[in-house]
Amino acid sequence: MIIRCRGCGWKWNLSKGGYDPYICHKCGMNNKRYYNNRNLGVVPLVAVAAAKPISALVSAGIAALPGIISFIRNISARPAGEARDVINEVKKAISNTDARNRLALVVAASQRNFKAADVDVNELLYWYRQNYPEDYKQLLPEDKLYWNTYLDNYRTRFLLQRPDLQNNFLNRSYFTKEQINYKPEVPGSPETQKAGMNILVTLAIVGAGIFALSKMKK
């Protein structure tokens, strides 16, 4: 049986999961409660309280960077060029991971590029938000708040370095309030049932109108 982590999306075979086969080896979440007899195969849409905090994933991303970019040298030697080397390799790496680890690795790489802030903002932070516009649906609210706080701190440091430069790419890299508060619709929930009922009522009204018009024509 294949287990899919409800925290980060990682998948593995139950028989190869080790001593506690429901523990995700990527983010540490215990998925056992989703695979009892009653919920087997069901993917409940609930907040993932047991998932690792995004700060821990960022720390893991920082530790993983040397393996992703084995040629990293002294970034201060040529900041813009080195930043682009880092960014190009990270772009390849994040295409094969889940939304939470993707955001964490972008932040981890960004922290290396602070001496080339203009390149980092335009070609990594803004690029990430433009190329993964639906990630907000998979991220936790605290993940998105962490990102926005990182951008706030980045802005302060960035403007201290270049007070003459107002970077609109940074402004457009934030998660909006609506994206932060996004809640997926759960099948069978009162909200979903209400939406379905509204559609039925609308169809009934339209149908009644058509029927009335047809009677008038006769």
N, C-alpha and C positions, 0 to 999 in steps of 0.2 A: 504494500500500500504506500502511496506517495503522500507525504505530509507537506503542506504548504504553510509557512509561518504567517500568522495574521499580523505580525508586527512589521516585517520587512519584505515579505513575498518570497523568501528563499525556499527552495524545495529540496527534499531528500527522501530516500527510501526508508521506510520505518525500520526495516531489518538491518539497516546500516547506521542507525542513529546512536549507537553506543549504549551506555548504561541507562540513560534516561532518554529514550528515542524521540520524545516530544519536545525536548529543549533545542531551540535553534542555535546552531554553532556560530551564526553570524551576528545576531543581535541579542541573544540570551533569553528570548521570550519562551515561556512554557506554554505550549499549545495543546496540552492534554485535554483541557476542558472542551475543546472543539471537536474532539474525536472520540467521545463516548458513544454508547449505542444509540442514544437519542439524537445526537447532532452529527453523526457520521456523514461526512461529505458536505455538510452545510457550512456556508461561509457567513457567519453572523457579522453584521455591520455595527460594531461597537467600538468605543474608544479603547485603545491598546495601552492600558495602564502599566502593563508589565514590560513594555518595550524599553530598551535602553534610552536614556536621555540623549538628545541630539548632540550635546556637548561631548558625550563619550564617543559617539560616532565620529565627530570631528577629530578628536584626539587619535582615534584609530586611523583616520585618514592621513593625518600628519605622519604617523608612524609608517604608513604604507607607501608614502610618496617616494622614498628612495628606491623602492622596488619597481614602482611604476615608471620613474624617470631616472634610470641608472646613470645617466650622463650628467646629472646636476653638479655644477661646479660652484665657484664663488659668484653668487648672483649679483654682487656689487660691481663685478668687473664690467659687465655691459647689461644693465638692468632690463632695457626693453627687449633685447634679443633673448636673454635668458628667460624672461617672463613668457615670451611667445613659445619658446621650446617647452616650458612647463605646461602652458595652456594647451598646446597641440596634443601632448601625450595624455593629459587629463581628459580632454574631450573624447579621446578613444576609449579610455577606461570607463567613463560614466555612462557610455551608451549600453553597457552590458550589466547594469546594476539596477536596483530598485530606487524609488524616489528619495527615501530618507538617506541612504548611503550616497546617492548622487549629490544631494544638497551638501552633505557633510564633506565630501571630497572637493567640491567647488570651494567651500569656505577654507578648507585646509590648504588648497593650492593658492588661493587668494592671499593667505597670510604670508606666503613666501614671496609674493610679488609686490610688496608695499613700496619698493623703490621704483617701481614702474607703474604707478597707480593709474595713469591715464590708459595704458594698455590693458591693465587688469580689469578696469571698469568696463571698457568698451568691448573687449574681446573674450572676457570670461563671465563676469557677473551679469552684464546685460545680455550677452549671448545665451547664457544658461536660461534666463527667464523667457527669452524669445523662442528658444528651441525646445523647451519642455514646458509649454504653457499649461498643460493639464496636470502637472505634478501636484499642484495644490490640493487636488481631490484625494491624493493618497497620503499626503503629509499630515502629521498631527498639528493642531493649532499651535502648540508650543514650539514646534519646528519652525513654523512660519514667523512666529514672534521672534524667535532666536535670529532668523535671517534678517528681519527688519532692524533688530537691535544692532546686529553686526554692521549693517549699512549705515545706521546712525553714527556708530563709532568710527566707521570708515570715513564718513563725510567730514567729521571733525578733524581727523588726521590728514585727510586729503586736502582740505582747505587751508590747513596750517602750512602744508608744503607749497600749495599753489593758491594763494588767496585771490589771485586774478582770474582763476578758472572756475566757472560754474558748470558742473557736469550734468547735463540733462540725461545722459545714459544712466547715471546712478539714480536719478529721480524716478526713472521709469523701470527700475529693477525691483521695487518694493512689491510685496504682496498687498493687495487691497484689503480693506476691512471685510468686504464680502467674501473674498477668498480665504481669509483667516477663519471666518466663522462658518465656512462651508460645511454642510452636513449632508451626507448622501442619503437619498430616500431609501427607506427600508421597506421591502415588499410586505404588505399586510399591516403597516403602521397606520395610525389614525390619519396622518397627513396624506399618505398615499391613497387610503380609502376615500378621503374627502375629495382629493383631486379627481379620482375616478368617478365619484358621484356627481361632481360638477360637470364632467364631460357628458355623463348620461343625461343629466338634466338639460344641458345645452342641446344635445341631439334630439331629446324629446320635444323641446320647444320648436326647433327647426322643423322637425317632422310634422308637428301639429300645424305649423304655419303653411307648409306645403300642402297638407291635406285640406286645410281651409280654402286655400287658393284654388285647388282643383275642384272643390265643391261649388265655389262661386262661378267658375267658368261653365259648369254644367247648368 
